[in-house]
Amino acid sequence: MKRSLLIILLCLFAFACQAQKAPRFKVIAIYENGGNHIEYSKVAKVWLDKLAADSNFTVDYITNTDTIDSAFLSKYQLFIQLDFPPYSWNDKAVKAFEQYINEDRGGWIGFHHATLLGEFDGFQMWPWFHQFMGQVRFKNYIPGFAKGQVNVGDKAHPVMKGIPSCFWIQKEEWYTYDKSPRPNVKVLASVDENTYTPASDVKMGDHPVIWTNPAVKARNVYIFMGHSPVLFDDANYKRLFSNAIFWAATKK
């Protein structure tokens, strides 16, 4: 009797240990393995891996869309687009990603390069992604970089939890678009172009830099800032990134 009880207790303990180790959710992150954004992505990976280990989730990485299909994406509750553009995706990946977002099969966080929308490198603009990002088209950027103040417009949103009403980004190339996405998305924060240091003539007026598109089923948030690795020296940026992960990985 005692032996049977001991076996049962050991089984329960093993089950409890296994359950404790099971990840809360799984993340797939895509990044360009080269180019101007590789240093950001290298530091982002180190930071992401530590956050995942500390918070009991997992992150896998890919550097192209070759493996993306519905079966592949079904393994993940969150898709992070780390400085990977919305072009050069193969047809299978395009279809699977659209389905993933449209049917709320998982959440999405996009950074920086995700709004490089237009005709680039011989590729046509992805119409669905154009709608997804608030119907903006890339227009210009500040190649020499500038410091800028970001003003929070929706303090109540979970992505902005613990973020001050305004905070500084020390180094960014600040894209401009053909128009503001505001009429088509929910803007969470904007950059004040008058605070650019050094000053720049590359401006667009109303300049959202963090937004979400409530028109699609999946939780999603776009965060423009994502070029320089120095961003990970900023506590506010890391808090923003972390908030976005835990919000977007949870279904509505």
NUPA-680669 format. One line per 5 residues: number of its first residue (from 0); their letters; for each residue x, y, z of N, C-alpha, C. Coordinates in pm, whole numbers, plus 32768, in hexadecimal, padded with zeros to 4 digits. Atoms other than C-alpha are relative to their C-alpha. Layout:
<nodes>
NUM> a> X Y Z X Y Z X Y Z | ...
</nodes>
This chain:
<nodes>
0> mkrsl> 8054 7F88 8000 8000 8000 8000 8057 807D 8000 | 7FA6 7F8E 7FF9 8119 80EA 8061 804B 8013 7F7D | 7FB8 7FF9 8080 81D2 8095 7F20 7FA8 803E 7F93 | 805D 7FC9 8063 809F 80E1 7E4C 7FEC 8095 8015 | 8012 7F72 7FE0 806E 822C 7F00 807B 8050 7FD6
5> liill> 7F84 7FBD 8025 81DB 8286 7EC8 8009 8013 7F6A | 7FFD 7FF7 8093 81BF 823A 7D53 7FA1 806D 7FD0 | 8062 7F9A 8027 8087 8313 7D3A 8036 808C 801C | 7FC8 7F7E 7FDB 8132 8432 7DEF 8071 8029 7FA2 | 7F92 7FE3 805D 8264 8417 7D0F 7FCB 8027 7F76
10> clfaf> 803D 7FDF 8081 8189 841B 7BD9 7FC3 808C 8002 | 803B 7F7C 7FF3 80CE 854B 7C56 806A 806C 8002 | 7F92 7FA1 7FFB 8215 85F9 7CA1 803D 8015 7F76 | 7FC8 7FF6 8087 829E 85AB 7B47 7FA3 804D 7FA4 | 8062 7FB8 8052 815D 8626 7AA7 8001 8095 8020
15> acqaq> 7FFD 7F74 7FD6 816B 8767 7B73 807C 8047 7FCB | 7F82 7FC6 8034 82D5 87A3 7B0F 7FF7 8018 7F6A | 800E 7FF2 8091 8284 8768 79A1 7FA3 8074 7FDE | 805F 7F94 8018 8159 8854 79B2 803F 8087 801D | 7FBF 7F82 7FDC 822C 895C 7A5B 8061 802D 7F94
20> kaprf> 7F9C 7FE0 8065 8330 894A 7948 7FC0 801F 7F77 | 8040 7FE8 8081 8233 895D 782B 7FFA 8096 7FE6 | 7FFE 7F70 801C 8259 8AB1 777F 7F75 803B 7FFE | 8080 7FB9 8000 8145 8BB2 77A6 7FCD 8012 7F71 | 8022 7FF1 808D 814C 8BEF 7630 8081 7FF6 7FAF
25> kviai> 7F8E 800D 805A 822F 8BCB 7502 8001 8071 7F9B | 7FEF 7F8D 8058 82B8 8CE3 742B 8059 7FDB 7F8A | 7FA7 8008 8074 8346 8CE5 72CB 8027 808F 7FDA | 7FCE 7F7A 8024 841F 8E10 7271 804E 7FF6 7F7F | 7FBA 7FFD 8080 8497 8E64 7114 8054 807F 7FF7
30> yengg> 7FA7 7F8D 800D 85C0 8F47 70CC 8059 7FEB 7F87 | 7FA3 8007 8070 86AD 8F99 6FB1 808B 7FE2 8034 | 7F7B 8028 7FD1 87FA 8EEB 6FE3 806C 804A 7FB2 | 7FA1 7FAB 8047 88C4 900E 6F5A 7FC2 8088 7FEA | 8037 7F7C 801E 8897 9171 6EE1 800E 8062 8073
35> nhiey> 7FF1 7F92 7FA1 886E 92B1 6FA8 7FC5 7FE6 8089 | 8045 8015 7F82 8799 921C 70BB 8034 7F8A 804F | 7FD1 807B 7FC0 8865 90EC 711C 8030 8017 808F | 7FCF 7FE7 7F79 8903 9191 724D 7F8B 800D 8063 | 8078 7FF9 7FAD 87AB 91E5 72D7 7FCC 7F73 801C
40> skvak> 8039 8086 7FF1 8734 9083 7299 8057 7FA8 805A | 7FA7 804F 7FAA 8867 8FEA 7342 7FE6 801D 8093 | 8018 7FD9 7F74 882A 90AD 7482 7F72 7FDB 8029 | 808A 8025 7FE3 86B3 9074 746C 7FF4 7F6B 8021 | 8004 8090 7FE7 86EB 8EFC 745F 8032 7FDE 808C
45> vwldk> 7FCA 8019 7F7A 87C2 8EFF 759A 7F9A 802A 806A | 8062 7FCE 7FA0 86BF 8FD2 7650 7F83 7FA7 8002 | 8077 8054 800A 859B 8EFF 75D2 8017 7F77 8043 | 7FE3 8083 7FC7 8641 8DB8 7636 8002 8005 8099 | 7FFD 7FF2 7F6E 867E 8E36 7798 7F73 8015 8037
50> laads> 8089 7FE9 7FD4 8519 8EB8 77B8 7FB1 7F7E 7FF9 | 8046 807F 8010 8497 8D6A 7738 8024 7F9E 8071 | 7FD3 8059 7F95 8569 8CA7 7833 7FC9 802B 8087 | 8030 7FCB 7F80 8501 8D89 7952 7F68 7FF8 800D | 8093 7FF7 7FFC 8390 8D8C 78F1 7FBB 7F83 7FCD
55> nftvd> 8037 8082 8026 8360 8C23 7880 7FB2 8001 7F7D | 8033 8016 8087 831E 8C44 770B 8077 7FDF 7FA7 | 7F94 8026 805A 83E9 8BD5 75DF 8000 8058 7F83 | 7FF2 7FB4 807D 846D 8C89 74AA 8052 7FB0 7F9D | 7FB4 8038 806F 84D7 8BF0 7360 8017 8070 7F9B
60> yitnt> 7FDB 7F97 805F 857B 8CBA 724A 800C 7FC8 7F73 | 7FEC 801F 808D 8570 8CB4 70D0 8032 807E 7FBA | 7FC8 7F8D 8048 861D 8D94 6FD1 7FC7 800E 7F73 | 8048 7FF2 807F 853A 8D5C 6EA3 7F78 7FBF 8010 | 808A 8033 7FF5 83D5 8CF3 6E58 7FEF 7F74 7FC7
65> dtids> 8009 8081 8044 8427 8BA2 6DB9 7FB1 7F98 804F | 8041 8068 7FAF 83A4 8AD3 6EDD 7F72 8024 8028 | 8083 7FD3 7FD0 8268 8B9E 6F17 7F8E 7FC6 7FAE | 8081 802A 8036 811F 8AF1 6ED3 7FA2 7FF2 8077 | 8062 8007 7F94 7FE6 8AB3 6FA1 8029 7F9D 806D
70> aflsk> 7FD6 8063 7F9C 8071 897C 7049 8072 8037 8056 | 7F91 7FC6 7FB6 81AF 8A33 70AA 7FCE 8068 8064 | 8030 7F95 7FA8 80F7 8B60 713B 7FA6 7FCC 806F | 805A 8037 7F9A 8005 8A81 71FC 804A 7FDF 8082 | 7FB1 8020 7F89 8121 8A38 72F0 8016 8079 8059
75> yqlfi> 7FDB 7F85 7FB9 813A 8BA3 735E 7F87 8057 8020 | 806A 7FA6 7FD6 805C 8C92 741D 8021 8093 7FE4 | 7FD7 7F76 801D 8122 8DC8 73BB 8068 8002 7F91 | 7FA4 7FEC 8070 81D4 8E3B 727E 8040 8089 8014 | 7FB9 7F80 7FF2 82E0 8F49 72AC 8050 8019 7F81
80> qldfp> 7FBC 7FD9 807B 8358 8FFA 7174 806E 8064 8024 | 7F8E 7FAD 7FD8 84AF 907D 71D7 8045 8037 7F84 | 7FBB 7FC1 8070 851A 916B 70C5 8003 7FAA 7F82 | 800D 804E 807C 84A1 9089 6FB0 7F94 8043 7FAC | 805E 7FAF 8050 83F5 913D 6E8F 7F87 7FB1 7FD0
85> pyswn> 8078 8042 8033 829B 90F2 6E02 8006 7FE6 7F6A | 7FF2 8029 808B 8321 9085 6CB1 8067 7F8F 7FF8 | 7FAB 8075 801A 83E3 8F5B 6C22 7FCC 7F82 8045 | 803D 8077 7FC6 82FA 8E6B 6CDB 7FCD 7FA7 7F8F | 8036 8058 8067 82A2 8D36 6C10 7F68 7FF6 8010
90> dkavk> 8093 8002 8003 8134 8CFA 6BB5 7FC6 7FAC 8071 | 8031 8057 7F96 8108 8BE0 6CAF 8005 8047 8087 | 7FF2 7FB7 7F83 8187 8CB9 6DCB 7F9C 8073 800A | 8060 7F92 8003 80AD 8DE0 6D63 7F75 7FCD 8027 | 8085 8037 7FE6 7F72 8D0A 6D66 7FF3 7FD2 8091
95> afeqy> 8004 8034 7F77 7FC8 8C65 6EB2 8000 8071 8066 | 7FFA 7F91 7FA2 801C 8DAE 6F5E 7F7B 804C 8003 | 8081 7FBC 8005 7EDD 8E58 6EE9 7F96 7FB0 804C | 805F 8057 7FBA 7E14 8D2F 6F69 801A 8004 8097 | 7FD7 7FFD 7F73 7ED4 8D36 70B3 7FC7 807B 8046
100> inedr> 8031 7F83 7FC7 7E71 8EA1 70F0 7F68 800C 7FF2 | 8090 7FF0 801A 7D16 8EA0 7053 7FAA 7FA5 8057 | 804D 8062 7FB3 7CA8 8D6E 7117 802B 7FFA 8092 | 7FD0 7FF8 7F75 7D56 8DD0 725E 8040 7F7D 802E | 7FB8 8079 7FD9 7E35 8C9F 7260 8079 8021 8058
105> ggwig> 7F92 7FD2 7FAB 7F3F 8D6E 7314 800E 8096 7FF4 | 7FEB 7F70 8002 7FAF 8ECF 7361 8079 8027 7FAF | 7F93 7FCD 8052 80A9 8FAC 72AC 8039 8080 803B | 7FBA 7F84 7FE2 81AD 90B3 7304 8060 801B 7F8C | 7FA6 7FDA 806C 825F 916A 71EB 8054 8077 8029
110> fhhat> 7FA5 7F93 7FE1 838A 924F 7207 8034 8041 7F80 | 7FAF 7FB3 805E 8421 9360 7131 7FE7 7FDD 7F6D | 7FFE 8022 808E 8458 92BD 6FDC 7F7B 7FC9 7FCE | 8080 8039 8028 82F8 9229 6FDF 7FA8 8063 7FB5 | 804D 7F9E 804E 8272 9370 6F4D 804E 8032 7F87
115> llgef> 7FBA 7FDD 807B 8367 9379 6E2C 7FA8 7FD4 7F8B | 8067 8024 8061 823C 9371 6D45 800E 8052 7F80 | 7FF0 7FC2 8082 8256 93BC 6BD5 8036 7F99 7F9F | 7FC0 805A 8060 830A 9329 6AAA 8097 8003 8018 | 7F72 8007 7FDE 8465 92B9 6B19 8040 7F82 7FC7
120> dgfqm> 7FB0 8071 802E 856F 91D8 6A80 7FB6 7FAA 7F99 | 8049 8049 8068 8489 917A 6962 7F80 7FBD 802F | 807A 803C 7FCA 836B 910F 6A44 7F91 8067 8005 | 8074 7FA9 7FF6 820E 91A0 6A35 7FD1 8008 8091 | 8033 7FF2 7F79 815F 921E 6B6B 7F99 7F94 801F
125> wpwfh> 805B 8067 7FD1 809F 9119 6C31 7F7F 8045 802A | 807A 7FB4 7FE4 7F37 919F 6C2A 7FC5 7FE6 808A | 8039 8020 7F7D 7EC0 90E7 6D60 8051 8042 806F | 7FAB 7FC6 7F98 7FEA 915D 6E2D 7FF4 8099 8001 | 8017 7F70 800B 7FB2 92BF 6DAD 7F85 8028 8051
130> qfmgq> 8078 7FE7 7FB1 7E54 92B3 6E43 801B 7FE9 8094 | 7FDF 8026 7F77 7ED6 920C 6F7E 804A 8070 8049 | 7FB0 7F95 7FC5 7FCA 932B 6FBC 7FC2 808A 7FF1 | 8044 7F80 8002 7EC6 943A 6F96 8006 8049 7F7C | 7FFD 7FCA 8089 7EEE 9470 6E1E 806B 806C 7FEC
135> vrfkn> 7F92 7FA2 8014 8039 952A 6E39 8063 7FC9 7F9A | 7F95 8022 805D 814D 952B 6D37 807E 804B 802D | 7F82 7FC2 7FD9 82B8 956D 6D90 8021 8074 7FA3 | 7FDF 7F8B 8050 8327 96C6 6D1D 8091 802C 800F | 7F7A 7FCA 7FE9 846D 9736 6DC0 8030 7FD5 808A
140> yipgf> 7FCA 801F 7F7C 854E 9711 6EF0 8074 805D 801E | 7F8F 7FAD 7FD7 8661 97C2 6FB4 807D 7FA8 8002 | 7F8F 805C 800A 879E 9710 6F41 806D 8017 8068 | 7F98 7FE3 7F9D 887F 97C1 703C 7FD3 7FEA 808F | 803B 801C 7F7D 879C 9762 7161 7FE5 8080 804F
145> akgqv> 8021 7F8F 7FA9 8704 9849 7265 7FC5 7FCC 8082 | 8043 8017 7F81 869D 984A 73CE 7F74 803B 7FF6 | 8087 7FCB 8007 8527 987C 73FD 7FAD 7FD9 8078 | 805A 801A 7F8F 841A 988E 7508 7F80 7FBF 7FD0 | 807A 8048 8020 82FE 9796 74F5 7F97 8021 806A
150> nvgdk> 806F 7FDE 7FA7 81B0 9800 758B 7F96 7F93 7FFB | 8064 8069 7FF6 80BE 96F9 7605 7F75 803C 7FEF | 8086 7FCD 8019 7F5E 972E 7582 7F93 7FAD 8041 | 8062 8058 7FC0 7EAF 9607 7628 8043 7FBD 8077 | 7FBD 8033 7F88 7F32 95D4 778A 7FBB 7F84 8038
155> ahpvm> 804C 806F 7FC8 7E23 94D5 77D8 8019 7F7A 7FBA | 7FEA 807D 8049 7E8F 93D7 76D3 8069 7FAB 8047 | 7FA1 8058 7FBA 7F43 92A6 7769 808F 8009 7FCC | 7F78 7FF4 8037 806C 92D7 767E 804A 8077 803E | 7FC2 7F88 7FC8 80AB 942A 7721 8007 7FFE 8098
160> kgips> 7FFF 800A 7F6E 8095 93AF 7889 808C 801D 8037 | 7F7F 7FDF 7FC1 81AB 944A 795C 8058 8059 7FAD | 7FB3 7FA7 8057 8220 9527 783E 7FD9 8091 8021 | 8023 7F75 7FE2 8237 969C 788E 7FB7 8042 7F8C | 8051 7FBD 8067 815B 9791 77D0 8055 8030 7F8B
165> cfwiq> 7FA3 7FE3 806F 828D 97F5 7704 8088 7FC5 8024 | 7F7A 8038 7FE9 83E2 9754 76DA 8055 8018 7F84 | 7FA2 7FE1 806C 8517 9787 7605 8037 7F82 7FBF | 7FB8 8065 804D 85A1 96A9 74F5 8081 8043 7FD2 | 7F80 7FBD 8012 8713 96F7 74DB 8034 7FFD 7F70
170> keewy> 7FC6 800F 8086 875B 967E 737A 7F9F 7FB3 7FA7 | 805B 8044 805C 8668 9632 7261 8001 8047 7F7A | 7FFF 7FC2 8085 8642 966F 70EC 7F75 802F 7FD4 | 8085 7FC4 800F 84CD 96CB 7106 7FCB 8002 7F70 | 8042 8005 8082 8412 965E 6FCF 7F91 8069 7FF7
175> tydks> 807B 7FB7 801B 830E 973F 6F33 7FB1 7FB1 7F98 | 805A 8046 805A 81E3 96C2 6E6E 7FB4 8063 7FA9 | 804D 7FA8 8059 8105 974B 6D5C 7F8A 8041 8048 | 806B 7FC7 7FB0 7FFC 978C 6E66 8005 7FC1 808B | 800A 803A 7F7A 7FB1 974F 6FD3 7FA3 7F87 7FFD
180> prpnv> 805A 8074 7FFB 7F1D 95F7 701E 7F8B 8014 8060 | 8060 7FEC 7F93 7E45 9690 7133 7F6E 7FE1 7FDB | 808D 801E 801E 7CF5 967B 7079 7FE0 7F6B 7FF8 | 8015 808E 8019 7D27 9505 7047 8031 7FA4 806F | 7FCA 8050 7F93 7DCA 9491 718C 7FE4 8046 8085
185> kvlas> 8008 7FC3 7F7B 7DC7 94CF 7303 808F 8028 8028 | 7F79 7FCD 7FE3 7EF6 95AA 734D 8018 7FFF 8097 | 7FDB 8004 7F73 7FA3 956C 7499 8068 806A 8025 | 7F99 7F9B 7FE4 80C5 9662 7479 8031 803D 7F7D | 7FCE 7FB6 8074 815A 9764 738C 8084 8043 8025
190> vdent> 7F85 7FB5 7FE8 82AB 980E 7364 7FE6 8094 7FE6 | 8006 7F6F 8012 82C3 9988 738D 8075 8028 7FA7 | 7F95 7FE1 8061 8385 99EB 7255 804C 807E 8024 | 7FBC 7F84 7FD8 83DA 9B3D 72F0 806E 7FE8 8067 | 7F98 8020 7F9D 84B6 9A8B 73EF 8079 7FBC 7FC0
195> ytpas> 7F8F 8043 8040 859B 99EC 72EC 8084 8049 801D | 7F7A 7FCB 7FE8 8707 9A1C 734B 8065 7FA2 7FBF | 800A 7F7B 803C 87AB 9A75 7268 7F7B 8013 7FB4 | 807C 7FE1 8047 8684 9B23 71C0 8004 7FC8 7F73 | 8008 8039 8086 860A 9A8F 7078 7F86 8037 7FB7
200> dvkmg> 8071 7FD6 8054 852C 9AFB 6F58 7FAC 7F88 7FD5 | 804A 8078 8025 84B9 9992 6F2B 7F8F 7FED 8066 | 8072 8001 7FA5 8362 99B5 6FCB 7F7F 7FDD 7FB5 | 8081 801E 803D 81FB 994C 6F90 7F8C 803B 804F | 806C 7FC7 7FAF 8135 9A10 7097 7FD4 7F9D 806A
205> dhpvi> 8030 8069 7FA4 805C 9918 7155 8050 7F81 7FE5 | 7F9E 8069 8019 815C 9803 7184 7FF5 7F8E 8066 | 800A 8074 7FA7 80E3 96C6 7237 8079 7FA3 7FF2 | 7F91 805F 8004 81F5 95CF 7294 7FDF 7F7C 8046 | 802F 807D 7FC4 8136 94CB 7360 7F69 7FF9 7FE9
210> wtnpa> 8090 800D 8017 7FE2 944A 72F6 7FD6 7F6E 7FF6 | 803A 8085 8010 7EFB 9320 72E6 7F89 800C 7FA2 | 806F 8000 805F 7DFA 92C1 71E0 7F8E 7FAB 8037 | 806F 804C 7FC5 7CB1 9260 7289 7FA3 7FC1 7F98 | 8058 8036 8069 7C12 9207 7139 801B 7F6C 7FE4
215> vkarn> 7FE3 808E 8013 7CBE 90B3 7135 7FE7 7FB6 8083 | 8025 804E 7F8A 7C6C 8F98 7227 8073 7FF1 8063 | 7F8F 801C 7FA7 7DC9 8F58 72B1 8030 807E 8047 | 7FBE 7F91 7FBD 7E6B 9036 73B5 8081 8020 7FB4 | 7F8C 7FD8 804E 7F76 90FF 7306 802F 8089 802C
220> vyifm> 7FCB 7F7B 7FE2 805B 9226 7347 807D 8016 7FAC | 7F89 7FD7 804C 8154 92DB 726C 804B 8067 8053 | 7FA7 7FA4 7FB8 827C 9388 7315 806C 802B 7F9F | 7FA2 7FD3 8066 8343 945E 7226 8091 7FF5 802E | 7F77 7FFA 7FD2 847C 947E 72FC 803F 7F74 8002
225> ghspv> 7FC4 8084 8007 8565 935D 72AC 8075 7FF8 7FA2 | 7F8B 8002 8058 86A0 93BC 71F2 8082 7FEC 804D | 7F80 8001 7FBA 87B5 93F2 72F0 7FFD 7FA6 807B | 7FFA 8054 7F88 8824 92FA 73FC 8001 804F 8082 | 7FFE 7FB0 7F85 8843 941C 74F4 7F74 8008 803D
230> lfdda> 8088 8002 7FCA 86C9 9400 751B 7FF5 7FA5 807A | 8007 805F 7F91 8709 92DD 7607 804C 8030 807B | 7FCB 7FBE 7F89 87BE 93C9 76F4 7F94 8053 8045 | 806E 7FAA 7FD3 8670 9479 7728 7F96 7FAB 8048 | 8060 804D 7FB0 8591 93F5 7840 7F71 800D 7FC9
235> nykrl> 8086 7FED 8036 8459 948B 77A0 7FEA 7FAC 7F84 | 800D 8050 807A 849B 93DF 7655 7FF1 7F6C 8022 | 800A 808D 7FD9 84D1 9290 76FC 7F7A 7FE2 8040 | 8084 8012 7FC3 8393 92BD 77C6 7F95 7FFC 7F93 | 805D 7FFC 8070 82D6 9315 7688 8000 7F7B 7FB4
240> fsnai> 7FF0 807E 8048 835B 91E0 75D5 7FC4 7F8E 8051 | 8034 8069 7FA9 830B 9101 76FE 7F68 8005 800C | 8091 7FF0 7FFA 81AC 918E 7723 7FBD 7FCC 7F81 | 8038 8028 8080 816C 9154 75B2 7FFD 7F67 7FF4 | 7FFA 8091 8008 81D7 8FE8 75CB 7F90 7FC0 8050
245> fwaat> 8061 8042 7FAA 80F7 8F8C 76EE 7F70 8024 7FDC | 8086 7FDB 802F 7FCF 904A 765F 7FDD 7FB7 7F7F | 801E 8039 8084 7FE8 8FCB 74F9 7FFC 7F68 8002 | 7FFE 8092 7FF9 8029 8E61 7560 7F7F 7FC7 8039 | 8080 802A 7FC6 7ED3 8E57 7609 7F8F 8023 7FA0
250> kk> 806E 7FE6 805D 7D9F 8E36 752E 7F9A 805E 803E | 8067 7FA3 7FD3 7C88 8F38 7542 7F95 7FB8 8051
</nodes>
